[in-house]
Amino acid sequence: MTRLAVPKTYKLYIGGKFPRSESGRTYEVLTKKGAFLANASLASRKDARDAVVAARAALAGWSGATGYNRGQVLYRIAELLEGRREQFVEELVASEGLTKAAAAKQVDTAIDAWVWYAGWADKYVQVAGNGNPVSGPYFNLSTPEPTGVVAIIAPQGADSLLGLVAVVAPALVAGNTVVVVASESAPLAAVSLSEVLATSDVPGGVVNILTGSPKEIAPWLAGHADVNALDLAGAGEIDWVDLQVTAADTLKRVLQPVPGVPAPSLERIVAFTETKTVWHTKSLI
């Protein structure tokens, strides 16, 4: 008797769960040669709304965790990703048409990026913060705090896994929660990464991954009043200027598109932080 294969269903990742799109829509993911590879959920604006609600609900717990704790959680992601390395290599070979060596290099670089950012989680405040010199009997301290809910358009096309990690990890380090629109043409690695997140110590709602059309979803995220910031890293192929205008209506911080995949940097961590400055007396005498 011939056994029937069980094809994988690539779903959304919202609030720690794996729902299908509320619209029931899917789209075909093709190989570089145009052959059918898989069906992925085509997220709608209602899915984007649900993702923002989940991100907002998770913000207090994630931003309130210590930097050390967040670093341990991010390192756990790297550990689990290492354990599923071969699966990610196979998916990148199939979806991006890479050689096995090139796919392995991308996966290894993505794992290293998680480790790099995990190491900064309990250190960036000391580097980005400051004790300000003042003339008086008091201290003046500036400390970076998370911006809040960050909507991200991940780099599209090539380097789908590395591009996703490069924009999600730094936002998490700072204590933000994220709603990310994955690569439309190569979403498989993003969905598999969500399975890693679900089985790691990342609380549900901290990362929410949508698959589908950035052109359809991005305007709703840009205009959503409960989104605090917008990272347009992968928005080069859509009208990002219009997204900036839409985001300005609700006073969002906007990070403009960048060519290729953003390299790990402290600047990306502090890009979505707000600086809080406090005054404290040295003595009551």
C-alpha positions in Angstrom: 0.0 0.0 0.0 1.4 3.4 -1.1 1.5 6.0 1.7 0.1 9.4 0.8 2.4 12.3 1.6 1.1 15.0 4.0 1.8 18.4 2.4 2.6 21.2 4.7 0.1 24.0 5.0 1.8 27.4 5.4 -0.3 29.6 7.7 -0.1 32.9 9.4 1.4 33.4 12.8 -0.7 35.7 15.0 -0.7 35.8 18.8 1.2 32.6 19.2 -1.3 30.6 17.0 -1.3 29.5 13.4 -4.6 30.7 11.8 -5.6 30.7 8.2 -6.5 34.0 6.7 -9.9 35.2 7.9 -10.7 35.6 4.2 -9.9 32.0 3.4 -7.6 33.2 0.6 -4.3 31.6 -0.4 -1.8 32.1 -3.2 0.6 29.9 -5.0 4.3 30.0 -4.1 6.4 29.1 -7.1 10.0 28.0 -7.6 12.4 30.2 -9.5 11.6 28.1 -12.6 7.9 28.7 -12.2 6.9 25.3 -10.8 4.3 25.0 -8.0 5.9 24.7 -4.6 3.2 25.4 -2.0 0.1 27.3 -1.0 0.5 30.2 1.5 -2.1 32.2 3.3 -2.9 35.5 1.7 -3.3 37.9 4.7 -6.0 40.5 4.7 -6.4 43.8 6.5 -8.4 42.1 9.2 -5.5 39.7 9.7 -3.2 42.7 10.0 -5.6 44.2 12.6 -5.7 41.0 14.6 -1.9 40.9 14.5 -1.7 44.5 15.8 -4.1 43.6 18.7 -1.9 40.6 19.6 1.3 42.7 19.5 -0.2 45.4 21.7 -1.4 42.8 24.2 2.1 41.3 24.4 3.9 44.6 24.7 3.7 45.1 28.5 5.2 41.7 29.3 7.9 41.8 26.7 9.1 45.4 27.3 8.9 44.8 31.1 11.2 41.8 30.9 14.9 42.4 31.8 17.4 42.8 29.1 19.1 39.6 30.3 15.9 37.7 30.0 15.2 38.9 26.5 18.8 38.0 25.5 18.2 34.4 26.8 15.0 34.1 24.8 16.7 35.3 21.6 19.6 32.9 22.1 17.0 30.1 22.5 15.7 31.0 19.0 19.2 30.5 17.6 19.5 27.2 19.4 16.3 25.9 17.9 17.1 27.3 14.5 20.4 25.4 14.6 18.5 22.2 15.3 16.3 22.7 12.2 19.1 23.9 10.0 18.7 21.3 7.3 15.0 22.0 7.0 15.6 25.7 6.4 18.4 24.9 3.9 16.0 22.7 1.9 13.3 25.3 1.9 15.7 28.0 0.7 17.0 25.8 -2.1 13.5 25.1 -3.2 12.0 28.6 -2.9 15.0 30.8 -3.9 16.8 28.5 -6.3 20.0 28.6 -4.3 22.7 26.0 -4.3 22.9 24.0 -1.1 26.1 25.8 -0.1 24.6 29.3 -0.6 21.4 28.3 1.3 23.5 26.9 4.2 25.5 30.1 4.4 22.3 32.1 4.6 20.9 30.0 7.4 24.2 30.1 9.3 24.3 33.9 8.9 20.8 34.2 10.2 21.6 32.0 13.3 24.7 34.2 13.9 22.5 37.3 13.7 20.2 36.0 16.5 23.3 35.3 18.7 24.7 38.7 17.9 21.6 40.6 18.9 21.0 38.3 21.9 24.4 39.5 23.2 23.3 43.2 23.0 20.0 42.7 24.9 21.5 43.5 28.3 24.1 46.0 27.1 22.6 48.4 24.6 21.0 50.6 27.3 24.5 51.3 28.8 25.8 52.2 25.3 22.8 54.2 24.0 22.0 55.8 27.4 23.9 58.5 29.0 24.6 60.3 32.3 24.3 63.9 31.3 26.6 66.5 32.9 24.6 69.2 34.8 25.5 72.1 37.0 23.6 71.4 40.2 23.0 68.9 43.1 21.2 66.3 41.0 21.7 63.6 38.5 20.4 63.8 34.9 20.1 60.4 33.2 18.9 59.5 29.7 17.7 55.9 29.0 16.4 54.3 25.8 13.0 52.7 26.1 11.0 50.7 23.5 8.8 52.6 21.0 6.0 50.0 21.2 4.4 48.1 18.3 6.5 48.1 15.2 5.1 47.1 11.8 7.8 45.8 9.4 7.9 45.1 5.7 10.6 42.5 5.4 13.1 42.5 2.5 11.4 41.0 -0.5 12.8 38.3 -2.9 16.3 37.0 -2.2 17.6 36.2 1.3 14.1 35.7 2.6 15.2 34.2 5.9 18.2 36.4 6.6 16.2 39.5 5.6 13.4 38.6 8.0 15.8 38.0 10.9 17.8 41.2 10.2 14.7 43.4 10.7 12.9 41.5 13.4 15.7 40.7 15.9 16.8 44.3 16.6 13.3 45.4 17.3 12.9 42.6 19.8 16.1 43.4 21.5 14.8 46.9 22.5 11.6 45.4 23.9 9.3 46.2 21.0 6.7 43.8 19.6 6.4 43.3 15.9 4.0 42.7 13.0 6.0 41.7 10.0 5.0 41.1 6.4 7.3 38.4 5.1 8.7 38.1 1.6 5.8 37.6 -0.8 7.6 35.4 -3.3 9.5 33.3 -0.8 7.5 33.1 2.4 8.3 29.5 3.4 11.3 30.2 5.6 9.3 32.9 7.4 6.5 30.5 8.2 9.0 27.8 9.4 10.7 30.5 11.5 7.3 31.2 13.2 7.2 27.5 14.2 10.6 28.0 15.8 9.3 31.0 17.7 6.2 29.1 18.8 8.3 26.4 20.4 10.9 28.7 21.9 10.3 31.0 24.9 9.0 33.9 22.9 5.6 34.9 24.4 2.7 34.7 22.0 2.0 38.0 20.3 5.6 39.3 20.5 6.2 38.4 16.9 3.4 38.1 14.4 4.1 37.0 10.8 1.9 37.7 7.9 2.3 36.3 4.4 0.8 37.8 1.3 1.0 41.1 -0.6 2.8 44.0 1.0 1.0 46.4 -1.4 -2.3 45.3 0.2 -1.3 45.1 3.8 1.3 47.9 4.3 -1.1 50.8 3.8 -3.4 49.5 6.6 -0.4 49.0 9.0 0.9 52.5 8.1 -2.4 54.1 9.0 -3.2 52.0 12.0 -3.4 54.2 15.1 -2.1 51.5 17.5 1.1 51.0 15.5 3.9 53.2 16.9 6.6 52.7 14.2 7.1 51.5 10.7 10.1 49.8 9.2 10.0 49.9 5.4 13.2 47.8 4.9 11.6 45.8 2.1 9.3 48.4 0.7 11.5 49.4 -2.2 9.2 47.8 -4.7 6.0 49.5 -3.4 5.2 53.2 -3.0 7.0 53.8 0.3 6.6 57.6 0.0 2.8 57.2 0.2 3.3 54.9 3.2 5.4 57.7 4.9 2.6 60.2 4.3 0.0 57.8 5.7 2.2 57.1 8.7 2.6 60.8 9.4 -1.2 61.1 10.1 -0.6 59.1 13.3 2.9 60.4 14.1 4.7 57.1 13.5 8.5 56.8 13.4 9.4 55.6 10.0 12.6 53.8 8.9 13.1 54.2 5.1 13.9 51.3 2.7 17.4 50.0 2.5 19.1 48.2 -0.4 19.7 44.5 0.3 19.7 43.0 3.8 20.5 45.3 6.7 23.7 44.3 8.5 23.6 43.7 12.3 24.2 47.0 14.0 23.5 48.9 17.2 21.8 51.6 15.1 19.0 49.2 14.2 18.4 48.4 17.8 18.1 52.1 18.9 16.1 53.0 15.8 12.9 52.1 17.5 13.6 53.4 21.0 12.5 56.5 22.8 14.8 58.4 25.1 13.5 59.0 28.6 15.4 61.6 30.6 15.0 61.8 34.4 16.3 64.2 37.1 17.2 62.9 40.5 18.5 64.8 43.5 21.9 63.8 44.9 20.9 64.8 48.5 18.1 66.3 50.5 20.6 68.4 52.4 
